Amino acid sequence: MNDSVEEAGWATARTLAEALPYIQRYDRETVVIKYGGHAMGEEQVARLFAADAVLLKMLGLYPVVVHGGGPQISAMLDRAGVKSTFIDGLRVTDEATMDVAEMVLSGAINKEIANWITLAGTEADVRGVGLSGKDARLITVTKARRSRRDPETGIDTPIDLGFVGEPQKVDAQLIKALIHADHDYIPVIAPIGVSREGQTYNVNADTVAGAIAGEMKAKRMLLLTDVKGVLDKNGELIRQLTVAEAFRAIEDGTATGGMIPKLETAIAAVDAGVEAVVILDGRRPHAMLVELFTEHGAGTLVKK
């Protein structure tokens, strides 16, 4: 055996040994992973993600995956000739849009991720299970209410977003049954909810992940996105924020655009009982492993 191959073996062993304290920290702890639109765009990245999720399960964690699919919904709507409009980052969802959103989220994307997990876990028989918020009354929602202030009159006028919902209640019985089953299952959840009256609603995937993580008092919630994390005004990664500092980052303009709702989700999840939320770049291979099992982590951690 040549020296470089042997050295690589020793390096791997060293890495595993160094990870032991972190592996023990997360043993039998729930980690909710929000797997986001652009981070899921490429098959190779998605397959690596699935393999990492299986590894988390094998290391004694309870991973729960919640996925988005905004870009994929947009592509399908374009193909169907349905026009999309957005208000404050939320897609206005009429009946035709809702049908397409459910088909893409609960159908194509959800089952594809579950299947990749099952394929990655073949050897140890770890299986992905695709669900949506409609299964077993998992996510009960109310219609999202938004208003817009007229700059001239200062009067707030309500905006109708259509079938866009906000989680009112999460019933995590089914998720708990799966993650604690004798068999190794990884739940994969599409962000579709249902009202008490039985109407289907599209729900922001970050919000769903936060609501599930809060209900399950998760040890960690990982928001996998397509940026490194929260950047300061010099473009440097902020490694850690308290909830108060996260509020300040929103107020003073450090956090902009799509990072604002992500931080708001992180704050809400921590307030609901999640120990910490991490915003990190899901396009980087093994980002979850670096975050959970190494000293320096991989993104911005938000905690009490």
C-alpha distance (Angstrom), angle and dihedral (degrees) to the residues before:
residue distance angle dihedral
M1 . . .
N2 3.80 . .
D3 3.80 119.6 .
S4 3.82 97.2 -112.7
V5 3.83 93.1 54.7
E6 3.80 90.7 47.6
E7 3.82 90.9 47.4
A8 3.82 90.3 52.3
G9 3.82 88.9 54.7
W10 3.82 91.7 52.1
A11 3.83 90.3 47.0
T12 3.81 90.7 53.9
A13 3.81 91.2 49.3
R14 3.83 90.2 49.3
T15 3.81 90.8 51.2
L16 3.81 91.8 51.2
A17 3.81 91.7 48.2
E18 3.81 91.5 50.1
A19 3.81 90.1 50.2
L20 3.84 93.7 56.8
P21 3.85 97.2 93.2
Y22 3.81 90.3 50.3
I23 3.82 93.3 45.6
Q24 3.82 88.5 53.1
R25 3.82 91.0 48.1
Y26 3.82 91.2 58.0
D27 3.81 98.1 37.9
R28 3.85 108.3 136.8
E29 3.81 91.5 -6.2
T30 3.81 124.3 133.9
V31 3.81 117.6 -117.0
V32 3.81 116.1 -172.4
I33 3.81 112.2 -155.9
K34 3.81 121.3 -161.3
Y35 3.78 105.1 -156.5
G36 3.80 107.1 -160.9
G37 3.79 138.6 -144.9
H38 3.80 103.0 -101.5
A39 3.82 94.4 32.3
M40 3.82 87.3 62.7
G41 3.78 97.7 47.3
E42 3.82 99.3 99.0
E43 3.79 122.8 59.8
Q44 3.81 94.9 -142.2
V45 3.83 91.8 53.7
A46 3.82 90.1 45.8
R47 3.80 92.0 51.8
L48 3.81 91.2 50.5
F49 3.81 88.8 49.3
A50 3.82 90.3 52.4
A51 3.82 91.6 49.7
D52 3.83 90.9 50.0
A53 3.83 90.5 50.0
V54 3.83 88.8 53.1
L55 3.81 89.9 49.1
L56 3.83 90.3 53.2
K57 3.82 89.2 53.1
M58 3.82 91.1 48.3
L59 3.82 90.3 50.8
G60 3.81 91.2 58.5
L61 3.81 101.1 -96.7
Y62 3.81 125.3 127.2
P63 3.84 105.0 -129.3
V64 3.83 117.6 -166.5
V65 3.83 115.2 -172.8
V66 3.83 123.4 -152.2
H67 3.81 114.2 -177.1
G68 3.77 137.0 -162.9
G69 3.78 128.0 -158.3
G70 3.80 109.9 -174.4
P71 3.84 96.3 142.5
Q72 3.81 91.6 46.6
I73 3.84 91.7 49.9
S74 3.83 89.8 49.5
A75 3.81 91.3 50.9
M76 3.81 92.2 50.0
L77 3.84 92.3 46.1
D78 3.82 89.5 51.7
R79 3.79 89.5 51.1
A80 3.82 90.4 49.8
G81 3.82 90.7 46.5
V82 3.84 93.1 -118.6
K83 3.82 114.1 145.5
S84 3.83 117.7 -133.3
T85 3.80 127.2 -152.1
F86 3.79 127.6 -173.5
I87 3.81 130.5 -152.5
D88 3.82 116.9 -169.0
G89 3.81 90.1 -17.8
L90 3.83 93.7 -53.3
R91 3.79 119.1 115.9
V92 3.82 113.2 -123.0
T93 3.80 100.6 -125.0
D94 3.81 121.3 -155.9
E95 3.80 122.6 175.1
A96 3.82 95.4 -85.2
T97 3.82 91.5 48.1
M98 3.82 91.2 47.1
D99 3.82 91.2 53.9
V100 3.82 91.4 51.9
A101 3.84 93.3 43.2
E102 3.80 92.0 52.8
M103 3.80 92.5 45.4
V104 3.81 92.4 51.2
L105 3.83 98.2 39.5
S106 3.82 103.4 37.5
G107 3.80 93.0 30.6
A108 3.79 121.8 34.2
I109 3.83 102.6 16.6
N110 3.80 99.3 36.0
K111 3.79 95.4 50.3
E112 3.80 93.0 42.0
I113 3.84 92.6 55.9
A114 3.81 91.7 44.4
N115 3.82 89.6 50.0
W116 3.83 93.5 49.1
I117 3.82 89.3 52.5
T118 3.82 90.8 49.6
L119 3.83 90.8 48.9
A120 3.82 92.6 47.1
G121 3.83 89.7 49.1
T122 3.83 97.4 45.1
E123 3.81 95.4 114.5
A124 3.83 94.6 54.1
D125 3.83 94.2 29.1
V126 3.81 95.9 -116.6
R127 3.81 108.1 162.0
G128 3.79 133.5 -160.0
V129 3.82 115.0 -137.7
G130 3.82 116.9 -158.2
L131 3.81 116.9 -144.6
S132 3.78 138.9 158.8
G133 3.78 130.2 -152.1
K134 3.82 87.7 -96.9
D135 3.82 92.1 68.2
A136 3.82 115.1 98.4
R137 3.84 90.5 -15.4
L138 3.80 88.7 -69.1
I139 3.83 97.0 158.9
T140 3.80 121.6 23.4
V141 3.80 110.6 -170.0
T142 3.77 141.0 -169.8
K143 3.79 123.3 -147.5
A144 3.82 111.2 -86.4
R145 3.80 113.2 -112.7
R146 3.79 120.7 -151.5
S147 3.79 133.4 168.1
R148 3.78 134.9 -169.9
R149 3.81 125.7 -145.7
D150 3.79 117.8 -132.1
P151 3.85 105.0 -130.5
E152 3.82 91.7 -146.7
T153 3.81 101.9 45.7
G154 3.83 98.5 24.4
I155 3.82 88.2 -135.3
D156 3.83 120.1 140.2
T157 3.79 114.5 -132.5
P158 3.82 120.8 -166.6
I159 3.82 118.0 -115.5
D160 3.79 120.9 -148.8
L161 3.83 110.2 -139.3
G162 3.80 92.1 -179.6
F163 3.80 116.3 -140.5
V164 3.82 96.6 4.2
G165 3.78 113.0 130.0
E166 3.79 139.5 -168.4
P167 3.82 121.7 -146.2
Q168 3.78 110.8 -101.3
K169 3.79 97.5 170.8
V170 3.80 134.3 8.4
D171 3.80 116.1 -157.0
A172 3.81 102.2 -163.8
Q173 3.84 97.4 -179.5
L174 3.80 93.5 110.0
I175 3.82 93.5 46.9
K176 3.81 91.3 49.4
A177 3.81 91.2 47.9
L178 3.82 90.0 53.5
I179 3.80 98.7 44.8
H180 3.83 93.0 45.7
A181 3.82 95.2 42.3
D182 3.80 120.5 120.8
H183 3.79 86.5 -112.6
D184 3.84 123.8 66.9
Y185 3.81 107.1 -105.6
I186 3.80 128.7 166.5
P187 3.84 112.7 -159.9
V188 3.82 114.8 -138.8
I189 3.81 112.0 -164.5
A190 3.82 129.4 -161.3
P191 3.84 115.4 -148.4
I192 3.79 97.3 -116.6
G193 3.81 119.0 123.2
V194 3.77 137.1 -177.2
S195 3.81 131.2 -137.4
R196 3.81 123.4 -128.7
E197 3.81 86.9 -100.9
G198 3.82 91.0 55.6
Q199 3.83 99.4 -105.2
T200 3.82 115.2 146.3
Y201 3.82 117.8 -125.3
N202 3.80 135.8 -171.4
V203 3.83 110.8 -127.2
N204 3.80 130.6 -165.6
A205 3.83 105.6 -101.2
D206 3.83 94.4 -139.0
T207 3.81 88.8 54.8
V208 3.82 91.8 49.2
A209 3.83 91.4 49.4
G210 3.83 90.1 49.6
A211 3.81 92.9 48.5
I212 3.83 93.1 48.6
A213 3.83 92.6 44.5
G214 3.82 90.3 49.6
E215 3.80 93.7 48.2
M216 3.82 91.0 48.7
K217 3.84 93.7 43.2
A218 3.81 87.8 -129.0
K219 3.80 119.8 -158.3
R220 3.80 89.5 -135.8
M221 3.76 138.9 7.2
L222 3.80 114.3 -158.8
L223 3.82 116.7 -158.6
L224 3.80 103.2 -160.5
T225 3.78 108.0 -161.8
D226 3.81 139.0 148.3
V227 3.81 99.1 -90.6
K228 3.82 131.0 71.4
G229 3.81 92.9 -114.0
V230 3.82 133.9 -87.8
L231 3.81 110.6 -16.2
D232 3.80 125.1 -154.9
K233 3.80 122.2 -129.8
N234 3.84 90.0 -84.1
G235 3.80 91.2 54.8
E236 3.83 93.3 -106.6
L237 3.81 120.6 139.0
I238 3.82 114.6 -103.2
R239 3.81 103.8 -140.8
Q240 3.80 98.8 -164.1
L241 3.80 139.4 16.1
T242 3.77 132.6 179.7
V243 3.81 115.9 -139.0
A244 3.83 89.0 -102.7
E245 3.83 91.2 51.4
A246 3.81 90.2 47.6
F247 3.83 89.7 54.5
R248 3.79 88.9 49.5
A249 3.82 92.0 49.8
I250 3.82 88.4 56.6
E251 3.81 94.2 45.2
D252 3.82 97.7 46.4
G253 3.81 94.4 46.2
T254 3.83 97.5 -109.9
A255 3.81 88.0 122.6
T256 3.81 112.7 52.8
G257 3.81 139.6 175.2
G258 3.79 115.9 -12.9
M259 3.81 92.5 2.5
I260 3.84 91.3 70.7
P261 3.86 96.0 66.9
K262 3.83 89.4 42.4
L263 3.81 90.9 55.6
E264 3.81 90.6 44.2
T265 3.82 88.8 52.9
A266 3.82 90.2 48.5
I267 3.83 92.0 50.0
A268 3.83 92.3 48.2
A269 3.83 91.8 48.3
V270 3.83 93.0 50.3
D271 3.81 89.7 47.3
A272 3.84 88.3 51.5
G273 3.81 92.0 56.0
V274 3.82 107.4 -85.4
E275 3.82 108.4 140.3
A276 3.82 94.0 -137.6
V277 3.79 141.0 -17.5
V278 3.81 123.2 -144.4
I279 3.82 124.6 -158.1
L280 3.82 108.5 -158.0
D281 3.81 144.2 155.2
G282 3.80 108.4 -88.0
R283 3.81 92.7 -171.0
R284 3.82 91.5 71.0
P285 3.80 110.9 90.2
H286 3.83 113.2 -110.2
A287 3.84 93.8 4.5
M288 3.84 89.9 145.6
L289 3.81 92.2 53.4
V290 3.81 92.6 48.5
E291 3.82 89.8 49.5
L292 3.80 97.6 47.3
F293 3.80 103.9 32.4
T294 3.82 107.4 34.3
E295 3.78 133.6 69.0
H296 3.82 98.2 -119.5
G297 3.83 101.0 44.6
A298 3.80 124.9 -153.7
G299 3.81 111.2 -103.4
T300 3.81 144.8 4.0
L301 3.81 115.8 -42.7
V302 3.83 118.3 -153.3
K303 3.80 118.0 -163.8
K304 3.82 141.9 154.5
